[in-house]
């Protein structure tokens, strides 16, 4: 992409808070920037922009986030900026070659550097009935509300773990839905033990208070230290059973209760989307207080491979503010390394961003420690419970593989086809890892990650055939 004496070119993959911040910083430093996102609109889940259809009230918090996102997006313009929406980055090859697909057209971009800010996916959990229609991830509900002003049901139970449960329950209620309760797996006393970490973080405290105030206004009970044990219905969720659990998320006997609902909204934390970084052989590591697997980086957000920078959830699970700060630092480091600003200027700006990141990371570590999802709720999983929904692999098949000596997720994949479906393991691999870790007493690093191979998503062979001649061979060999 760089043309001789012209300005250095950088590709930013992911147009959420981290990617937008990285692109903004790079433009400010004089770089040429191509921002790529798989979705038709930029902003990610947090800054998701509204469509023309607004059938119901979306709630104050959603509107404030959209307006903030619009302010961020307004800075992205000019001759040095290119936005590619509806564009899948399906491969990353050394040196810094980004394989893309837009519509039916494939291309390979060769920038001077790449910033990876692809975000994270929500974790699901396996329990009887979790694949029924009417079970929906919290992010899916937020997406329907923020983009289209649509509720996916009328009577909701919100379950899982993390502050997002309170936010989503409040958004549903303010949009006119009936929420019968919030089922939180962590114990009620868990946040209290970490209150001292929030000293000086009044905005965070106010957010938590506001969420609880909205729930109180709508008479929504919070069941702390409870977990969902089953969802049932004839072709659709009709009722959900939940029960009290101990600190290890093990169900306590004779504590179950059942509620009638048409929608079960679940959220069990986030999983960083590290596949594209791993395609380029960037180093990854597991740290529980960073939310699990993340891409290893230095204090300037540089990954282990030259010319690749990481930001947002790929650097460790945290909120939108942390993602923005890491995105800005990744963009600043890329600009510095490509000669766009002096060492003195870089040192001063980077120091300020690092201080901000350290403060926000401390809060993220606390939240990742408080809200640790149980290991796929193994004591409620029956042999018939689906673990991999794409390939319809039941828990009994995973148990057989473990009994035969399988421990790594790749070995289980080879034996059972778990993770070989359309989602390529994005939904089931966190469930499998947690399930195997609990069943076999293995660590997350023992179980590992599914090997990342291009294409990141299914792509048509015809698109590869239409690549420029100089790229056809390398793309086909990579696939």
DRENDO-1510 file (C-alpha; in Angstrom, 1 decimal, always signed):
<recs>
REC; n; res; u; v; w
REC; 1; UNK; +0.0; +0.0; +0.0 .
REC; 2; UNK; +2.9; +2.3; +0.6 .
REC; 3; UNK; +4.1; +3.9; -2.6 .
REC; 4; UNK; +7.8; +4.8; -2.4 .
REC; 5; UNK; +8.3; +8.2; -0.9 .
REC; 6; UNK; +4.7; +8.6; +0.2 .
REC; 7; UNK; +3.3; +8.6; +3.7 .
REC; 8; UNK; +3.4; +5.3; +5.6 .
REC; 9; UNK; +0.2; +3.2; +5.3 .
REC; 10; UNK; -1.4; +1.3; +8.2 .
REC; 11; UNK; -4.4; -1.0; +8.2 .
REC; 12; UNK; -6.5; -1.1; +11.3 .
REC; 13; UNK; -8.6; -4.2; +11.7 .
REC; 14; UNK; -11.8; -3.6; +13.8 .
REC; 15; UNK; -13.8; -0.4; +14.0 .
REC; 16; UNK; -14.9; -0.5; +17.6 .
REC; 17; UNK; -13.6; +1.9; +20.3 .
REC; 18; UNK; -10.0; +0.6; +20.1 .
REC; 19; UNK; -9.8; +0.6; +16.3 .
REC; 20; UNK; -11.4; +4.1; +16.1 .
REC; 21; UNK; -8.9; +5.4; +18.6 .
REC; 22; UNK; -6.0; +3.9; +16.8 .
REC; 23; UNK; -7.1; +5.2; +13.4 .
REC; 24; UNK; -7.7; +8.7; +14.9 .
REC; 25; UNK; -4.2; +8.8; +16.5 .
REC; 26; UNK; -2.6; +7.6; +13.3 .
REC; 27; UNK; -4.4; +10.3; +11.2 .
REC; 28; UNK; -3.3; +12.9; +13.7 .
REC; 29; UNK; +0.3; +11.8; +13.3 .
REC; 30; UNK; +0.0; +12.1; +9.5 .
REC; 31; UNK; -0.3; +8.4; +8.5 .
REC; 32; UNK; -2.5; +7.0; +5.7 .
REC; 33; UNK; -5.1; +4.7; +7.4 .
REC; 34; UNK; -7.4; +2.0; +6.1 .
REC; 35; UNK; -10.0; +1.0; +8.7 .
REC; 36; UNK; -11.6; -2.4; +8.1 .
REC; 37; UNK; -14.7; -3.8; +9.8 .
REC; 38; UNK; -16.8; -6.8; +9.1 .
REC; 39; UNK; -20.0; -5.1; +10.0 .
REC; 40; UNK; -21.9; -2.6; +7.7 .
REC; 41; UNK; -21.6; +0.2; +10.3 .
REC; 42; UNK; -18.6; +1.2; +12.4 .
REC; 43; UNK; -18.6; +1.6; +16.2 .
REC; 44; UNK; -18.5; -2.0; +17.4 .
REC; 45; UNK; -20.9; -3.3; +20.0 .
REC; 46; UNK; -20.4; -0.3; +22.3 .
REC; 47; UNK; -20.8; +2.5; +19.8 .
REC; 48; UNK; -23.2; +0.7; +17.5 .
REC; 49; UNK; -25.0; +3.3; +15.4 .
REC; 50; UNK; -28.7; +3.4; +15.1 .
REC; 51; UNK; -30.7; +2.5; +12.0 .
REC; 52; UNK; -33.6; +4.5; +10.7 .
REC; 53; UNK; -36.0; +2.1; +12.4 .
REC; 54; UNK; -36.7; +3.0; +16.0 .
REC; 55; UNK; -39.8; +1.2; +17.1 .
REC; 56; UNK; -39.4; +1.6; +20.9 .
REC; 57; UNK; -37.5; +3.6; +23.5 .
REC; 58; UNK; -33.9; +2.6; +23.6 .
REC; 59; UNK; -33.0; +4.0; +27.0 .
REC; 60; UNK; -30.8; +6.8; +28.1 .
REC; 61; UNK; -27.5; +4.9; +28.3 .
REC; 62; UNK; -27.8; +3.5; +24.8 .
REC; 63; UNK; -28.5; +6.9; +23.4 .
REC; 64; UNK; -25.5; +8.5; +25.2 .
REC; 65; UNK; -23.2; +5.8; +23.9 .
REC; 66; UNK; -24.4; +6.3; +20.3 .
REC; 67; UNK; -23.9; +10.1; +20.6 .
REC; 68; UNK; -20.4; +9.5; +22.0 .
REC; 69; UNK; -19.6; +7.1; +19.1 .
REC; 70; UNK; -20.8; +9.7; +16.6 .
REC; 71; UNK; -18.4; +12.3; +18.1 .
REC; 72; UNK; -15.5; +9.8; +17.7 .
REC; 73; UNK; -16.4; +8.9; +14.2 .
REC; 74; UNK; -16.6; +12.6; +13.1 .
REC; 75; UNK; -12.8; +12.8; +13.5 .
REC; 76; UNK; -12.3; +10.1; +10.8 .
REC; 77; UNK; -12.2; +11.8; +7.5 .
REC; 78; UNK; -9.8; +13.2; +4.8 .
REC; 79; UNK; -7.8; +12.1; +1.9 .
REC; 80; UNK; -5.6; +9.9; +4.0 .
REC; 81; UNK; -8.5; +7.9; +5.4 .
REC; 82; UNK; -10.2; +4.9; +3.8 .
REC; 83; UNK; -13.1; +3.1; +5.5 .
REC; 84; UNK; -14.0; -0.4; +4.4 .
REC; 85; UNK; -17.2; -1.7; +6.0 .
REC; 86; UNK; -18.7; -5.1; +5.2 .
REC; 87; UNK; -15.1; -6.2; +4.8 .
REC; 88; UNK; -13.8; -9.4; +6.4 .
REC; 89; UNK; -10.1; -9.6; +7.3 .
REC; 90; UNK; -9.9; -13.4; +6.8 .
REC; 91; UNK; -6.1; -13.8; +7.0 .
REC; 92; UNK; -2.9; -12.2; +8.3 .
REC; 93; UNK; +0.4; -13.3; +6.8 .
REC; 94; UNK; +3.9; -12.1; +7.3 .
REC; 95; UNK; +5.1; -9.6; +6.5 .
REC; 96; UNK; +2.0; -7.6; +7.4 .
REC; 97; UNK; -0.2; -8.9; +4.6 .
REC; 98; UNK; -4.0; -8.6; +5.3 .
REC; 99; UNK; -6.3; -10.8; +3.3 .
REC; 100; UNK; -9.7; -9.3; +2.9 .
REC; 101; UNK; -13.1; -10.2; +1.4 .
REC; 102; UNK; -15.7; -7.5; +0.5 .
REC; 103; UNK; -18.8; -8.9; -1.1 .
REC; 104; UNK; -17.4; -11.5; -3.6 .
REC; 105; UNK; -14.1; -9.6; -4.1 .
REC; 106; UNK; -11.0; -10.8; -2.3 .
REC; 107; UNK; -7.8; -8.7; -2.0 .
REC; 108; UNK; -4.5; -8.8; -0.1 .
REC; 109; UNK; -3.4; -5.5; +1.4 .
REC; 110; UNK; +0.3; -4.9; +2.1 .
REC; 111; UNK; +0.6; -2.0; +4.5 .
REC; 112; UNK; +3.6; -0.8; +6.4 .
REC; 113; UNK; +2.0; -1.9; +9.7 .
REC; 114; UNK; -1.2; -3.5; +11.0 .
REC; 115; UNK; -3.2; -2.7; +14.2 .
REC; 116; UNK; -5.4; -5.5; +15.3 .
REC; 117; UNK; -8.4; -4.3; +17.3 .
REC; 118; UNK; -10.9; -7.1; +16.5 .
REC; 119; UNK; -12.5; -7.1; +19.9 .
REC; 120; UNK; -14.1; -10.1; +21.6 .
REC; 121; UNK; -17.1; -12.4; +21.6 .
REC; 122; UNK; -19.4; -13.2; +24.4 .
REC; 123; UNK; -19.0; -16.5; +26.2 .
REC; 124; UNK; -21.9; -18.9; +26.3 .
REC; 125; UNK; -22.4; -21.7; +28.8 .
REC; 126; UNK; -23.7; -25.2; +28.3 .
REC; 127; UNK; -26.8; -26.3; +30.2 .
REC; 128; UNK; -29.8; -28.4; +29.1 .
REC; 129; UNK; -31.9; -26.3; +26.7 .
REC; 130; UNK; -29.3; -23.6; +25.9 .
REC; 131; UNK; -29.7; -24.2; +22.2 .
REC; 132; UNK; -33.5; -23.5; +22.2 .
REC; 133; UNK; -34.8; -20.6; +20.2 .
REC; 134; UNK; -35.4; -17.8; +22.7 .
REC; 135; UNK; -31.9; -18.2; +24.4 .
REC; 136; UNK; -30.0; -15.1; +23.2 .
REC; 137; UNK; -26.7; -13.5; +24.2 .
REC; 138; UNK; -26.8; -10.2; +26.0 .
REC; 139; UNK; -24.9; -8.5; +23.2 .
REC; 140; UNK; -27.5; -9.7; +20.8 .
REC; 141; UNK; -30.2; -8.0; +22.8 .
REC; 142; UNK; -28.1; -4.8; +23.0 .
REC; 143; UNK; -27.5; -4.9; +19.2 .
REC; 144; UNK; -31.2; -5.2; +18.5 .
REC; 145; UNK; -32.0; -2.4; +20.8 .
REC; 146; UNK; -29.2; +0.0; +19.9 .
REC; 147; UNK; -29.3; -0.5; +16.1 .
REC; 148; UNK; -33.0; -1.2; +15.4 .
REC; 149; UNK; -34.9; -0.4; +18.6 .
REC; 150; UNK; -36.4; -3.9; +18.7 .
REC; 151; UNK; -36.9; -6.3; +21.6 .
REC; 152; UNK; -36.6; -10.0; +20.9 .
REC; 153; UNK; -39.3; -11.0; +23.4 .
REC; 154; UNK; -41.7; -9.8; +26.0 .
REC; 155; UNK; -40.8; -11.6; +29.3 .
REC; 156; UNK; -37.1; -12.0; +30.1 .
REC; 157; UNK; -34.7; -13.7; +32.5 .
REC; 158; UNK; -31.2; -12.3; +32.4 .
REC; 159; UNK; -28.5; -14.7; +33.6 .
REC; 160; UNK; -24.7; -15.3; +33.7 .
REC; 161; UNK; -22.2; -13.1; +35.4 .
REC; 162; UNK; -20.8; -9.6; +35.2 .
REC; 163; UNK; -21.9; -6.0; +35.3 .
REC; 164; UNK; -23.3; -6.3; +31.8 .
REC; 165; UNK; -26.2; -8.3; +33.2 .
REC; 166; UNK; -27.5; -5.2; +35.2 .
REC; 167; UNK; -27.0; -2.9; +32.2 .
REC; 168; UNK; -28.9; -5.2; +29.8 .
REC; 169; UNK; -31.7; -5.9; +32.2 .
REC; 170; UNK; -32.1; -2.1; +32.7 .
REC; 171; UNK; -32.1; -1.4; +29.0 .
REC; 172; UNK; -34.7; -4.1; +28.4 .
REC; 173; UNK; -36.9; -2.7; +31.1 .
REC; 174; UNK; -36.6; +0.9; +29.9 .
REC; 175; UNK; -37.5; -0.4; +26.4 .
REC; 176; UNK; -40.7; -1.9; +27.7 .
REC; 177; UNK; -39.8; -5.5; +28.3 .
REC; 178; UNK; -40.7; -7.4; +31.5 .
REC; 179; UNK; -37.6; -8.7; +33.3 .
REC; 180; UNK; -38.5; -11.3; +36.0 .
REC; 181; UNK; -35.0; -11.3; +37.4 .
REC; 182; UNK; -31.2; -11.2; +37.1 .
REC; 183; UNK; -29.4; -14.4; +37.9 .
REC; 184; UNK; -25.8; -13.6; +38.8 .
REC; 185; UNK; -23.4; -16.5; +39.4 .
REC; 186; UNK; -21.0; -14.6; +41.6 .
REC; 187; UNK; -21.7; -14.3; +45.3 .
REC; 188; UNK; -23.3; -11.0; +46.5 .
REC; 189; UNK; -20.3; -10.4; +48.8 .
REC; 190; UNK; -17.7; -10.7; +46.0 .
REC; 191; UNK; -17.8; -7.0; +44.9 .
REC; 192; UNK; -17.7; -5.8; +48.5 .
REC; 193; UNK; -14.3; -7.4; +49.1 .
REC; 194; UNK; -12.9; -5.2; +46.4 .
REC; 195; UNK; -14.5; -1.9; +47.1 .
REC; 196; UNK; -11.2; -0.2; +48.0 .
REC; 197; UNK; -10.0; -0.7; +44.4 .
REC; 198; UNK; -12.8; +1.7; +43.3 .
REC; 199; UNK; -11.7; +4.6; +45.4 .
REC; 200; UNK; -11.3; +7.5; +43.1 .
REC; 201; UNK; -13.4; +5.8; +40.4 .
REC; 202; UNK; -16.6; +7.6; +41.1 .
REC; 203; UNK; -17.9; +7.3; +37.5 .
REC; 204; UNK; -17.7; +3.5; +37.8 .
REC; 205; UNK; -19.5; +3.6; +41.2 .
REC; 206; UNK; -22.1; +5.9; +39.8 .
REC; 207; UNK; -22.7; +3.6; +36.8 .
REC; 208; UNK; -23.2; +0.6; +39.1 .
REC; 209; UNK; -25.6; +2.6; +41.3 .
REC; 210; UNK; -27.5; +3.8; +38.3 .
REC; 211; UNK; -28.0; +0.3; +37.0 .
REC; 212; UNK; -29.3; -0.9; +40.4 .
REC; 213; UNK; -31.5; +2.1; +40.6 .
REC; 214; UNK; -33.1; +1.4; +37.3 .
REC; 215; UNK; -33.7; -2.3; +38.3 .
REC; 216; UNK; -35.3; -1.1; +41.6 .
REC; 217; UNK; -37.6; +1.2; +39.7 .
REC; 218; UNK; -38.8; -1.7; +37.7 .
REC; 219; UNK; -39.0; -4.1; +40.7 .
REC; 220; UNK; -36.4; -6.5; +39.1 .
REC; 221; UNK; -34.9; -8.8; +41.7 .
REC; 222; UNK; -31.2; -9.8; +41.6 .
REC; 223; UNK; -30.4; -13.4; +42.5 .
REC; 224; UNK; -26.7; -13.3; +43.4 .
REC; 225; UNK; -25.0; -16.7; +43.8 .
REC; 226; UNK; -27.4; -18.4; +41.5 .
REC; 227; UNK; -27.0; -20.2; +38.2 .
REC; 228; UNK; -29.3; -21.4; +35.4 .
REC; 229; UNK; -29.8; -25.2; +35.4 .
REC; 230; UNK; -32.1; -25.7; +32.5 .
REC; 231; UNK; -34.3; -24.0; +29.8 .
REC; 232; UNK; -37.4; -25.9; +28.6 .
REC; 233; UNK; -40.1; -25.4; +26.0 .
REC; 234; UNK; -41.8; -26.9; +22.9 .
REC; 235; UNK; -39.6; -25.4; +20.1 .
REC; 236; UNK; -39.1; -22.2; +22.1 .
REC; 237; UNK; -38.1; -21.2; +25.6 .
REC; 238; UNK; -41.2; -21.3; +27.8 .
REC; 239; UNK; -39.6; -21.7; +31.3 .
REC; 240; UNK; -36.2; -21.5; +32.9 .
REC; 241; UNK; -35.0; -23.2; +36.1 .
REC; 242; UNK; -32.2; -21.7; +38.2 .
REC; 243; UNK; -30.8; -22.6; +41.6 .
REC; 244; UNK; -28.5; -21.3; +44.4 .
REC; 245; UNK; -24.8; -22.2; +43.9 .
REC; 246; UNK; -21.7; -22.1; +46.0 .
REC; 247; UNK; -18.6; -20.0; +45.3 .
REC; 248; UNK; -17.4; -22.6; +42.7 .
REC; 249; UNK; -20.7; -22.4; +40.9 .
REC; 250; UNK; -21.8; -25.9; +42.1 .
REC; 251; UNK; -25.5; -26.2; +42.5 .
REC; 252; UNK; -26.8; -26.5; +46.0 .
REC; 253; UNK; -29.6; -29.2; +46.5 .
REC; 254; UNK; -33.2; -28.2; +47.0 .
REC; 255; UNK; -32.8; -24.6; +45.9 .
REC; 256; UNK; -34.3; -24.7; +42.4 .
REC; 257; UNK; -37.0; -22.4; +41.2 .
REC; 258; UNK; -38.7; -22.1; +37.8 .
REC; 259; UNK; -40.0; -19.0; +36.1 .
REC; 260; UNK; -42.1; -18.6; +32.9 .
REC; 261; UNK; -40.3; -16.6; +30.3 .
REC; 262; UNK; -40.1; -16.4; +26.5 .
REC; 263; UNK; -36.5; -15.1; +26.4 .
REC; 264; UNK; -33.4; -16.1; +28.3 .
REC; 265; UNK; -30.7; -13.5; +27.9 .
REC; 266; UNK; -27.2; -15.0; +28.9 .
REC; 267; UNK; -23.8; -13.6; +29.3 .
REC; 268; UNK; -20.7; -15.4; +30.8 .
REC; 269; UNK; -17.9; -12.9; +30.1 .
REC; 270; UNK; -15.9; -12.3; +26.9 .
REC; 271; UNK; -13.4; -14.2; +24.8 .
REC; 272; UNK; -10.8; -12.2; +23.0 .
REC; 273; UNK; -10.8; -12.9; +19.2 .
REC; 274; UNK; -7.1; -13.8; +18.9 .
REC; 275; UNK; -7.3; -16.0; +15.8 .
REC; 276; UNK; -6.1; -13.5; +13.3 .
REC; 277; UNK; -3.1; -12.6; +15.4 .
REC; 278; UNK; -2.3; -16.3; +15.9 .
REC; 279; UNK; -2.3; -16.8; +12.1 .
REC; 280; UNK; +0.7; -14.5; +12.0 .
REC; 281; UNK; +2.3; -16.5; +14.8 .
REC; 282; UNK; +1.9; -13.7; +17.4 .
REC; 283; UNK; +2.4; -15.0; +20.9 .
REC; 284; UNK; -0.6; -15.5; +23.2 .
REC; 285; UNK; -0.9; -16.2; +26.9 .
REC; 286; UNK; -3.6; -17.0; +29.5 .
REC; 287; UNK; -4.1; -14.7; +32.5 .
REC; 288; UNK; -7.3; -15.0; +34.5 .
REC; 289; UNK; -7.3; -11.4; +35.6 .
REC; 290; UNK; -7.0; -10.3; +32.0 .
REC; 291; UNK; -10.1; -12.3; +31.2 .
REC; 292; UNK; -8.4; -15.3; +29.7 .
REC; 293; UNK; -6.4; -15.6; +26.5 .
REC; 294; UNK; -4.9; -12.4; +25.1 .
REC; 295; UNK; -2.1; -11.4; +22.6 .
REC; 296; UNK; +1.2; -10.8; +24.3 .
REC; 297; UNK; +2.5; -7.2; +23.8 .
REC; 298; UNK; +5.1; -4.8; +25.1 .
REC; 299; UNK; +4.4; -1.5; +26.8 .
REC; 300; UNK; +3.8; +0.1; +23.4 .
REC; 301; UNK; +1.1; -2.5; +22.3 .
REC; 302; UNK; +3.6; -4.1; +19.9 .
REC; 303; UNK; +2.9; -7.8; +19.4 .
REC; 304; UNK; +5.7; -10.4; +19.2 .
REC; 305; UNK; +5.8; -10.2; +15.4 .
REC; 306; UNK; +7.3; -7.0; +13.9 .
REC; 307; UNK; +4.9; -4.5; +12.3 .
REC; 308; UNK; +1.8; -5.9; +14.2 .
REC; 309; UNK; +0.2; -4.0; +17.1 .
REC; 310; UNK; -2.7; -5.0; +19.2 .
REC; 311; UNK; -5.4; -3.0; +21.0 .
REC; 312; UNK; -8.7; -3.4; +22.9 .
REC; 313; UNK; -9.9; -6.8; +24.0 .
REC; 314; UNK; -7.0; -8.6; +22.2 .
REC; 315; UNK; -4.7; -7.1; +24.8 .
REC; 316; UNK; -6.9; -8.2; +27.7 .
REC; 317; UNK; -10.6; -8.0; +28.5 .
REC; 318; UNK; -11.6; -4.6; +29.8 .
REC; 319; UNK; -14.2; -1.8; +29.1 .
REC; 320; UNK; -14.5; +0.7; +26.2 .
REC; 321; UNK; -12.4; +3.3; +28.0 .
REC; 322; UNK; -9.5; +0.9; +28.4 .
REC; 323; UNK; -9.9; -0.2; +24.7 .
REC; 324; UNK; -9.7; +3.4; +23.5 .
REC; 325; UNK; -6.5; +4.1; +25.5 .
REC; 326; UNK; -4.8; +0.9; +24.2 .
REC; 327; UNK; -5.9; +1.8; +20.7 .
REC; 328; UNK; -4.5; +5.3; +21.0 .
REC; 329; UNK; -1.2; +3.9; +22.3 .
REC; 330; UNK; -1.0; +1.3; +19.5 .
REC; 331; UNK; -1.6; +4.0; +16.9 .
REC; 332; UNK; +1.0; +6.2; +18.5 .
REC; 333; UNK; +3.6; +3.4; +18.6 .
REC; 334; UNK; +3.0; +2.5; +15.0 .
REC; 335; UNK; +3.4; +6.1; +14.0 .
REC; 336; UNK; +6.6; +6.4; +16.0 .
REC; 337; UNK; +8.1; +3.2; +14.6 .
REC; 338; UNK; +7.4; +4.4; +11.1 .
REC; 339; UNK; +9.1; +7.7; +11.6 .
REC; 340; UNK; +6.1; +10.0; +11.9 .
REC; 341; UNK; +7.0; +11.6; +15.2 .
REC; 342; UNK; +10.1; +12.2; +17.2 .
REC; 343; UNK; +11.3; +10.1; +20.1 .
REC; 344; UNK; +10.7; +13.0; +22.5 .
REC; 345; UNK; +7.1; +13.5; +21.4 .
REC; 346; UNK; +6.5; +9.8; +21.5 .
REC; 347; UNK; +7.9; +9.4; +25.0 .
REC; 348; UNK; +5.8; +12.2; +26.4 .
REC; 349; UNK; +2.5; +11.1; +24.8 .
REC; 350; UNK; +3.1; +7.4; +25.5 .
REC; 351; UNK; +3.8; +8.0; +29.2 .
REC; 352; UNK; +0.5; +9.7; +29.6 .
REC; 353; UNK; -1.4; +6.9; +27.8 .
REC; 354; UNK; +0.5; +4.2; +29.8 .
REC; 355; UNK; -0.5; +5.8; +33.0 .
REC; 356; UNK; -4.1; +5.9; +31.9 .
REC; 357; UNK; -4.0; +2.3; +30.8 .
REC; 358; UNK; -2.5; +1.1; +34.1 .
REC; 359; UNK; -5.3; +2.7; +36.0 .
REC; 360; UNK; -8.0; +1.3; +33.8 .
REC; 361; UNK; -6.3; -2.1; +33.7 .
REC; 362; UNK; -6.3; -2.3; +37.5 .
REC; 363; UNK; -10.1; -1.9; +37.5 .
REC; 364; UNK; -10.5; -4.4; +34.7 .
REC; 365; UNK; -8.4; -6.9; +36.7 .
REC; 366; UNK; -10.7; -6.5; +39.7 .
REC; 367; UNK; -13.8; -7.1; +37.6 .
REC; 368; UNK; -12.2; -10.1; +35.9 .
REC; 369; UNK; -11.5; -11.5; +39.3 .
REC; 370; UNK; -14.9; -10.9; +40.8 .
REC; 371; UNK; -16.9; -12.1; +37.8 .
REC; 372; UNK; -15.3; -15.5; +36.9 .
REC; 373; UNK; -17.7; -17.7; +35.0 .
REC; 374; UNK; -18.1; -21.3; +36.2 .
REC; 375; UNK; -16.6; -24.1; +34.1 .
REC; 376; UNK; -19.5; -24.7; +31.8 .
REC; 377; UNK; -21.7; -25.6; +34.8 .
REC; 378; UNK; -20.6; -29.3; +34.6 .
REC; 379; UNK; -22.9; -30.5; +37.3 .
REC; 380; UNK; -26.0; -29.5; +35.3 .
REC; 381; UNK; -24.7; -30.8; +32.0 .
REC; 382; UNK; -26.3; -34.2; +31.1 .
REC; 383; UNK; -24.7; -36.6; +28.6 .
REC; 384; UNK; -27.3; -35.4; +26.0 .
REC; 385; UNK; -26.5; -31.7; +26.5 .
REC; 386; UNK; -25.2; -30.1; +23.3 .
REC; 387; UNK; -21.7; -28.7; +23.7 .
REC; 388; UNK; -20.9; -27.8; +20.0 .
REC; 389; UNK; -24.1; -26.6; +18.5 .
REC; 390; UNK; -22.8; -26.3; +14.9 .
REC; 391; UNK; -21.9; -30.0; +14.7 .
REC; 392; UNK; -24.4; -31.1; +17.4 .
REC; 393; UNK; -21.8; -32.7; +19.5 .
REC; 394; UNK; -23.1; -33.9; +22.9 .
REC; 395; UNK; -21.3; -33.9; +26.2 .
REC; 396; UNK; -21.1; -37.7; +26.1 .
REC; 397; UNK; -18.8; -37.5; +23.1 .
REC; 398; UNK; -16.5; -35.1; +25.0 .
REC; 399; UNK; -16.5; -37.4; +28.0 .
REC; 400; UNK; -15.5; -40.3; +25.8 .
REC; 401; UNK; -12.6; -38.4; +24.3 .
REC; 402; UNK; -11.4; -37.4; +27.8 .
REC; 403; UNK; -11.6; -41.0; +28.9 .
REC; 404; UNK; -9.5; -42.0; +25.9 .
REC; 405; UNK; -6.8; -39.6; +26.9 .
REC; 406; UNK; -7.6; -36.5; +25.0 .
REC; 407; UNK; -6.7; -33.3; +26.9 .
REC; 408; UNK; -6.0; -30.6; +24.4 .
REC; 409; UNK; -8.8; -28.9; +22.6 .
REC; 410; UNK; -7.2; -29.7; +19.3 .
REC; 411; UNK; -7.1; -33.4; +20.2 .
REC; 412; UNK; -10.8; -33.3; +21.2 .
REC; 413; UNK; -11.6; -31.5; +17.9 .
REC; 414; UNK; -9.9; -34.3; +15.9 .
REC; 415; UNK; -11.8; -37.0; +17.8 .
REC; 416; UNK; -15.2; -35.4; +17.9 .
REC; 417; UNK; -15.4; -32.7; +15.2 .
REC; 418; UNK; -16.2; -30.2; +18.0 .
REC; 419; UNK; -15.2; -26.8; +16.6 .
REC; 420; UNK; -15.3; -27.8; +12.9 .
REC; 421; UNK; -18.7; -26.2; +12.2 .
REC; 422; UNK; -19.6; -22.8; +10.7 .
REC; 423; UNK; -18.5; -20.8; +13.7 .
REC; 424; UNK; -15.1; -22.6; +13.7 .
REC; 425; UNK; -15.2; -23.0; +17.4 .
REC; 426; UNK; -15.8; -19.4; +18.4 .
REC; 427; UNK; -18.9; -20.3; +20.4 .
REC; 428; UNK; -18.0; -23.8; +21.6 .
REC; 429; UNK; -14.3; -23.6; +22.2 .
REC; 430; UNK; -14.5; -21.6; +25.5 .
REC; 431; UNK; -17.2; -24.1; +26.7 .
REC; 432; UNK; -15.0; -27.1; +25.7 .
REC; 433; UNK; -11.9; -25.6; +27.4 .
REC; 434; UNK; -13.8; -24.9; +30.6 .
REC; 435; UNK; -15.6; -28.3; +30.6 .
REC; 436; UNK; -12.3; -30.2; +30.0 .
REC; 437; UNK; -10.4; -28.2; +32.6 .
REC; 438; UNK; -13.1; -29.0; +35.2 .
REC; 439; UNK; -13.6; -32.6; +34.2 .
REC; 440; UNK; -9.9; -33.5; +33.8 .
REC; 441; UNK; -8.4; -31.2; +36.3 .
REC; 442; UNK; -6.4; -29.5; +33.6 .
REC; 443; UNK; -5.3; -25.9; +33.4 .
REC; 444; UNK; -6.5; -23.6; +30.6 .
REC; 445; UNK; -3.0; -23.6; +29.1 .
REC; 446; UNK; -3.0; -27.5; +29.1 .
REC; 447; UNK; -6.3; -27.5; +27.1 .
REC; 448; UNK; -5.0; -24.6; +24.8 .
REC; 449; UNK; -6.6; -22.9; +21.8 .
REC; 450; UNK; -7.9; -24.3; +18.6 .
REC; 451; UNK; -5.2; -23.9; +15.9 .
REC; 452; UNK; -5.9; -20.7; +13.9 .
REC; 453; UNK; -5.9; -21.2; +10.1 .
REC; 454; UNK; -7.1; -19.0; +7.3 .
REC; 455; UNK; -9.8; -18.3; +6.2 .
REC; 456; UNK; -11.1; -16.8; +9.4 .
REC; 457; UNK; -14.7; -17.3; +8.0 .
REC; 458; UNK; -15.8; -19.4; +5.1 .
REC; 459; UNK; -15.1; -17.6; +1.8 .
REC; 460; UNK; -16.0; -18.5; -1.8 .
REC; 461; UNK; -13.2; -20.2; -3.9 .
REC; 462; UNK; -14.2; -17.9; -6.8 .
REC; 463; UNK; -13.1; -14.9; -4.8 .
REC; 464; UNK; -9.6; -16.4; -4.5 .
REC; 465; UNK; -9.5; -17.1; -8.2 .
REC; 466; UNK; -10.1; -13.4; -8.8 .
REC; 467; UNK; -7.1; -12.2; -6.8 .
REC; 468; UNK; -4.3; -10.4; -8.7 .
REC; 469; UNK; -1.9; -13.0; -10.1 .
REC; 470; UNK; +0.9; -12.1; -7.7 .
REC; 471; UNK; -1.3; -13.0; -4.7 .
REC; 472; UNK; -3.2; -16.1; -5.9 .
REC; 473; UNK; -0.5; -18.6; -5.1 .
REC; 474; UNK; +0.2; -17.3; -1.6 .
REC; 475; UNK; -3.5; -17.1; -0.7 .
REC; 476; UNK; -4.3; -20.6; -1.9 .
REC; 477; UNK; -1.2; -22.1; -0.1 .
REC; 478; UNK; -2.3; -20.3; +3.1 .
REC; 479; UNK; -5.8; -21.7; +2.9 .
</recs>
